[in-house]
Amino acid sequence: MKLRVFIVLIVIIVAGCIINQYTDINNIFFLPAKMSVTPIELNRRERELVSLYSDMSPYMLKYAINDDVKSIHYEFTDYSDAENPRTETLFGLINDSKEMLKGTIAISDNHEQARITVKNDSIASALKEFNGISSDVTTFTWYLNEPYKIELNEPVPIMAVIKTKSSMMPDKTIEDFVKNPEFIKQYENVYLLTVTFYDKFIDLRNVQESLSNSK
């Protein structure tokens, strides 16, 4: 009897591992996985290949969501005028397919520009330049470097850039750019890349043309 119980437990545990690997269900009782954006670690060779062909440093993340998410927007905010920041929707996606429930986000950047590419059931890509002061400045870059819980309708910061004449890196985390943004006003140029997961369908006709027309 004990042996049977032991075998049943082993089967349940193994099945749970397989389910978790292929469906993002996080336990054996079939509870939905938590929605999150998580960094993907690249090895040295992968980083070198990207840098070789694009002269840009690569960074990757993945996201997992559920059916509560109806739309996904990727936005770029330029705080060069901190009192009047300019936010641009790079592209928006409608969650109308099970393939949209998981996706990969790739960012490649240097001190002057960044390209963001998203892959789920299709591929989209956009290039943004860090326009602003260009002489005698230091560039500091933050990436989302740990799992981030997704809150519906709240932006998730995935990349931030400060270009400043100061040589000291601000003692901040990337979360500060959305949760405590007041410090931004003391820097010459600040740029923020976010992704927001909405619980409603958003009319994409009013959103700028995406990646196919990007630079």
C-alpha positions as CSV (number, residue, x, y, z in Angstrom):
1,M,0.0,0.0,0.0
2,K,2.8,2.4,0.9
3,L,4.6,1.6,-2.3
4,R,1.4,2.4,-4.3
5,V,1.0,5.8,-2.6
6,F,4.7,6.5,-3.2
7,I,4.4,5.7,-6.9
8,V,1.3,7.9,-7.2
9,L,3.0,10.8,-5.6
10,I,6.0,10.5,-7.9
11,V,3.7,10.4,-11.0
12,I,1.9,13.5,-9.8
13,I,5.1,15.4,-9.2
14,V,6.6,14.5,-12.6
15,A,3.3,15.4,-14.3
16,G,3.3,18.7,-12.5
17,C,6.8,19.4,-13.7
18,I,5.9,18.6,-17.3
19,I,2.7,20.7,-17.1
20,N,4.7,23.6,-15.6
21,Q,7.3,23.4,-18.4
22,Y,4.9,23.4,-21.3
23,T,1.8,25.3,-20.1
24,D,3.0,27.7,-17.4
25,I,0.7,26.2,-14.8
26,N,2.6,26.7,-11.6
27,N,1.3,23.8,-9.5
28,I,-0.3,20.3,-9.7
29,F,-3.7,21.7,-8.9
30,F,-3.9,23.6,-12.2
31,L,-3.9,27.1,-10.7
32,P,-3.1,29.7,-13.3
33,A,0.4,31.0,-13.4
34,K,1.0,34.4,-12.0
35,M,1.3,37.1,-14.7
36,S,4.9,38.4,-14.8
37,V,7.7,39.8,-17.0
38,T,11.0,37.9,-16.4
39,P,14.5,38.5,-17.7
40,I,16.1,35.8,-19.9
41,E,19.8,35.3,-19.3
42,L,21.9,35.2,-22.4
43,N,25.2,33.5,-22.5
44,R,28.4,35.2,-23.7
45,R,28.3,33.8,-27.2
46,E,24.8,35.0,-27.8
47,R,25.7,38.5,-26.6
48,E,28.8,38.6,-28.8
49,L,26.8,37.5,-31.9
50,V,24.2,40.2,-31.5
51,S,26.9,42.8,-30.8
52,L,28.9,41.7,-33.9
53,Y,26.0,42.1,-36.3
54,S,24.3,45.1,-34.9
55,D,26.9,47.0,-32.8
56,M,24.3,47.0,-30.0
57,S,24.1,45.2,-26.7
58,P,21.3,42.7,-26.4
59,Y,18.8,42.1,-23.6
60,M,15.8,39.7,-23.5
61,L,12.7,39.2,-21.4
62,K,9.7,36.9,-21.5
63,Y,6.2,37.5,-20.3
64,A,3.3,35.3,-19.2
65,I,-0.3,36.5,-19.0
66,N,-3.8,35.1,-18.8
67,D,-7.1,35.8,-20.6
68,D,-7.7,38.9,-18.4
69,V,-5.3,40.8,-20.6
70,K,-7.0,42.2,-23.7
71,S,-4.4,44.6,-25.1
72,I,-0.7,45.1,-24.8
73,H,1.0,48.5,-25.4
74,Y,4.7,49.2,-25.7
75,E,5.5,52.9,-25.0
76,F,8.5,55.1,-25.1
77,T,8.6,58.3,-22.9
78,D,11.1,61.1,-23.5
79,Y,11.6,63.2,-20.4
80,S,14.0,65.8,-22.0
81,D,11.4,68.3,-20.9
82,A,10.6,66.9,-17.5
83,E,7.6,69.1,-17.0
84,N,6.1,68.0,-20.3
85,P,7.2,64.4,-21.0
86,R,6.4,63.0,-24.5
87,T,5.0,59.5,-24.5
88,E,4.7,57.6,-27.8
89,T,3.0,54.2,-28.3
90,L,5.5,52.3,-30.3
91,F,2.9,49.6,-31.1
92,G,-0.1,47.9,-29.6
93,L,-1.2,44.3,-29.7
94,I,-4.7,42.7,-29.2
95,N,-4.8,39.5,-27.2
96,D,-7.0,37.5,-29.6
97,S,-5.1,34.3,-29.6
98,K,-3.8,31.7,-27.1
99,E,-0.4,32.4,-28.7
100,M,-0.5,35.8,-27.1
101,L,-0.4,34.5,-23.6
102,K,3.3,34.1,-23.7
103,G,5.9,36.2,-25.6
104,T,9.5,37.2,-25.8
105,I,10.8,40.8,-25.7
106,A,14.3,41.6,-27.1
107,I,16.0,44.9,-26.7
108,S,19.3,45.9,-28.4
109,D,20.8,49.2,-27.6
110,N,23.9,51.5,-27.6
111,H,24.3,55.0,-26.2
112,E,22.4,56.6,-29.1
113,Q,19.4,54.3,-29.8
114,A,17.5,51.2,-28.9
115,R,15.5,48.6,-30.9
116,I,12.7,46.6,-29.2
117,T,11.4,43.5,-30.9
118,V,8.5,41.4,-29.6
119,K,7.7,37.8,-30.7
120,N,4.5,35.9,-29.9
121,D,2.2,34.7,-32.7
122,S,3.9,37.4,-34.9
123,I,7.0,39.6,-34.8
124,A,7.0,43.4,-34.3
125,S,10.0,45.8,-34.0
126,A,10.6,49.5,-33.5
127,L,13.7,51.7,-33.3
128,K,14.0,54.7,-31.0
129,E,16.8,57.3,-30.8
130,F,17.9,59.0,-27.7
131,N,17.8,62.5,-29.0
132,G,19.2,65.2,-26.8
133,I,22.6,66.4,-25.5
134,S,25.4,64.5,-27.1
135,S,28.7,66.1,-25.9
136,D,30.4,65.6,-22.6
137,V,27.7,63.4,-21.2
138,T,27.6,60.0,-19.4
139,T,25.0,57.5,-20.3
140,F,23.5,55.2,-17.6
141,T,21.2,52.4,-18.5
142,W,18.9,50.3,-16.4
143,Y,17.1,47.1,-17.4
144,L,14.4,45.0,-15.6
145,N,16.7,42.5,-14.0
146,E,14.4,40.4,-11.9
147,P,10.8,39.0,-12.2
148,Y,8.2,41.8,-12.2
149,K,4.6,41.1,-11.2
150,I,2.2,42.4,-13.8
151,E,-0.6,44.6,-12.5
152,L,-3.4,45.2,-15.1
153,N,-3.3,48.7,-16.6
154,E,-0.1,49.6,-14.8
155,P,3.2,50.1,-16.8
156,V,6.0,47.7,-16.4
157,P,9.4,49.4,-16.8
158,I,11.7,47.3,-18.9
159,M,14.5,49.8,-19.9
160,A,15.5,53.3,-18.7
161,V,18.3,55.6,-19.9
162,I,19.8,58.7,-18.4
163,K,22.1,61.0,-20.3
164,T,23.7,63.5,-17.9
165,K,26.8,65.6,-17.4
166,S,27.2,64.1,-14.0
167,S,29.7,61.2,-13.7
168,M,27.9,59.6,-10.8
169,M,25.3,56.9,-11.4
170,P,22.0,57.6,-9.6
171,D,21.3,55.2,-6.8
172,K,18.0,54.1,-8.2
173,T,16.2,51.0,-9.5
174,I,14.3,50.8,-12.7
175,E,11.0,50.7,-10.7
176,D,11.8,54.2,-9.4
177,F,11.2,55.5,-12.9
178,V,7.5,54.7,-12.7
179,K,6.9,54.7,-8.9
180,N,9.0,57.6,-7.8
181,P,9.6,59.7,-11.0
182,E,10.2,63.0,-9.3
183,F,14.0,62.5,-9.4
184,I,13.9,62.5,-13.2
185,K,13.6,66.3,-13.2
186,Q,17.3,66.8,-12.1
187,Y,18.7,65.1,-15.2
188,E,19.2,66.5,-18.7
189,N,17.7,63.6,-20.7
190,V,15.8,60.6,-19.5
191,Y,14.1,57.9,-21.6
192,L,11.8,55.1,-20.4
193,L,10.6,52.0,-22.2
194,T,7.5,50.4,-20.7
195,V,4.9,47.7,-21.5
196,T,1.4,47.9,-20.2
197,F,-1.1,45.0,-20.1
198,Y,-4.7,46.3,-20.3
199,D,-7.9,44.5,-19.2
200,K,-9.8,46.1,-22.1
201,F,-9.6,46.2,-25.9
202,I,-8.0,49.4,-27.1
203,D,-8.7,50.8,-30.5
204,L,-5.4,50.5,-32.3
205,R,-6.5,52.8,-35.2
206,N,-5.4,55.7,-33.0
207,V,-2.0,54.1,-32.3
208,Q,1.0,55.0,-34.4
209,E,2.0,52.6,-37.1
210,S,4.4,50.1,-35.7
211,L,7.4,48.3,-36.7
212,S,6.9,47.6,-40.3
213,N,7.3,51.3,-40.9
214,S,10.1,51.8,-38.3
215,K,13.5,53.0,-39.2
